[in-house]
Amino acid sequence: MTTATDVAAWVDRYLAAWESNLADDIRAAFTEDAEYRVRPHEAPAVGHPAIVAAWLEHQDAPGTWTFEWHPVALEGDVAVIQCVTAYSLGDKSGTYDNLWVIRLADDGRAREFTDWWIGR
């Protein structure tokens, strides 16, 4: 059963990876066979090598974004969180509303991650 504490710990891992863009930090947030979707309608990146490659293909430079979040729902091993991401520089410059659907494994890493986002 996923708890709010589990979700907060996972978000901390994700944010560490987002800030560093280091492969070890990215892998630390996901199980070896995880499915990672940056858009719900696209095929997922599956497994560490594919997730790291997809992440680094779309990486954000440290210090160019801010992020706020709060939980919306917890059910079993699934968490849904609502987020606001604001980019100050680059191609993504602007504010985005996100809904993340995360399925956590027993060890606290994500087995599935889907980002539903829309620009304001």
C-alpha positions, -999 to 999 in steps of 0.1 A, spaced: 0 0 0 15 33 -11 14 61 15 18 98 12 53 95 27 62 70 0 51 94 -27 70 123 -12 101 102 -10 97 92 -46 91 128 -57 123 138 -39 142 111 -59 127 123 -91 136 159 -84 172 149 -76 174 132 -110 157 162 -127 182 186 -111 213 165 -118 205 146 -151 228 119 -139 221 84 -151 225 69 -115 200 94 -101 175 86 -129 179 49 -124 174 54 -86 138 66 -93 127 36 -114 127 -1 -113 148 -20 -138 118 -29 -159 98 4 -154 76 20 -180 82 58 -184 58 79 -205 64 116 -210 30 118 -228 2 93 -222 -4 85 -259 32 76 -267 48 43 -263 67 40 -230 105 39 -226 109 5 -209 138 -4 -186 168 17 -173 187 21 -206 156 34 -225 144 56 -196 178 72 -192 181 78 -229 146 93 -231 152 115 -200 185 128 -214 170 135 -248 146 159 -231 166 170 -201 162 204 -185 192 224 -174 195 228 -137 181 260 -123 158 267 -153 126 253 -137 105 255 -106 81 228 -95 52 225 -71 30 195 -64 4 180 -42 -12 145 -40 -46 141 -55 -53 103 -49 -37 72 -35 -51 38 -43 -31 6 -36 3 11 -53 -9 40 -75 -4 77 -67 -18 106 -87 -2 140 -81 -10 174 -95 20 196 -104 28 230 -118 61 233 -136 75 267 -147 104 271 -171 123 304 -171 145 297 -201 147 276 -233 123 259 -257 100 250 -229 98 285 -214 64 289 -198 41 273 -172 27 238 -175 0 220 -155 9 183 -150 -9 153 -137 14 124 -128 2 89 -125 28 68 -107 27 31 -98 53 24 -70 71 -8 -63 76 -21 -28 111 -6 -27 97 29 -34 108 32 -70 83 37 -98 72 7 -119 52 30 -141 52 68 -147 29 88 -170 30 126 -173 -2 142 -185 7 179 -192 -6 209 -208 9 244 -214 -10 274 -200 
